[in-house]
Amino acid sequence: MADMAWEVKCREEDMKQRALENERHAIDDARRSVDEKAEQLKVLANQSALFAGFSMVVLVESNIPNDVNGVLLTIFGGTTACVIALMLVSSLNATYMLVAILRYDCVNRDVPFDEFWRKRCEPDWKLALRAFSYGVPLFMVVVALVAWVTFWESPTFYISASVVTAIALAVTIFWFGSTERKWGGFLRRSDGRILTRGLSRHTMRGPSAGSSKSAQQQRQQHESSSDTIGKRNNDDDAESAVESLDISSFAIGHLTSSESKMPKR
């Protein structure tokens, strides 16, 4: 009876210790999620504020000639104001969300952080990203327009303004064709993630063949020993560990049907 009571007591203490460790891991996971989102929001807020500041400086400090075309000046002022407005929307949304998630209680967790982010923050996060993605190409339009405005009285007006416009146009095309196309949808998607896949067995045949040959030599040398089975298991574990550590590519977004059927290593 004393032994049974001691075992029951030890089991209860073990269960309490496990519950305490699980709670500690849950708190660490919540804090890690908060820190991850906070870093993302800080980057977005800082970059948006920089673009808004640059646009304000361009609007205030530009040397505008007296005889500049009125339509050109109107387009220049309206485009600059749009850039400032979009970047302010992005920066303010990111700042407010940053303050909100830093107030999240990682200890009590009345609402899981994933649910809190999905219901309260994710729409504003998408709005901030869209405002930033629209403001960047408009900023390049401002760069092109400021050249036409400031070089208005220059003898080489058309050549100088055309060079600046061509550079701004090239950067805008690169933004839409590469950066925004590759990362915009991924960052705005709630289930976007980066996955790693191990190399296929076909590409691993070379190293596997060498390791299996060495394993056969060991089995021949120690055929009569009693630990042959243990060494075979160790060889198999080493081969599976090598396969699991090799990374072949990155997959972004949802798992395909063929990937979802692949056995997990």
Secondary structure as GFF3:
##gff-version 3
##sequence-region A 1 265
A	DSSP	alpha_helix	2	61	.	.	.	ID=ss1
A	DSSP	alpha_helix	70	102	.	.	.	ID=ss2
A	DSSP	alpha_helix	113	116	.	.	.	ID=ss3
A	DSSP	pi_helix	117	121	.	.	.	ID=ss4
A	DSSP	alpha_helix	122	150	.	.	.	ID=ss5
A	DSSP	alpha_helix	157	174	.	.	.	ID=ss6
A	DSSP	pi_helix	175	184	.	.	.	ID=ss7
A	DSSP	alpha_helix	185	188	.	.	.	ID=ss8
A	DSSP	beta_strand	194	197	.	.	.	ID=ss9
A	DSSP	alpha_helix	205	221	.	.	.	ID=ss10
A	DSSP	alpha_helix	228	245	.	.	.	ID=ss11
A	DSSP	beta_strand	249	252	.	.	.	ID=ss12
A	DSSP	alpha_helix	257	260	.	.	.	ID=ss13
###
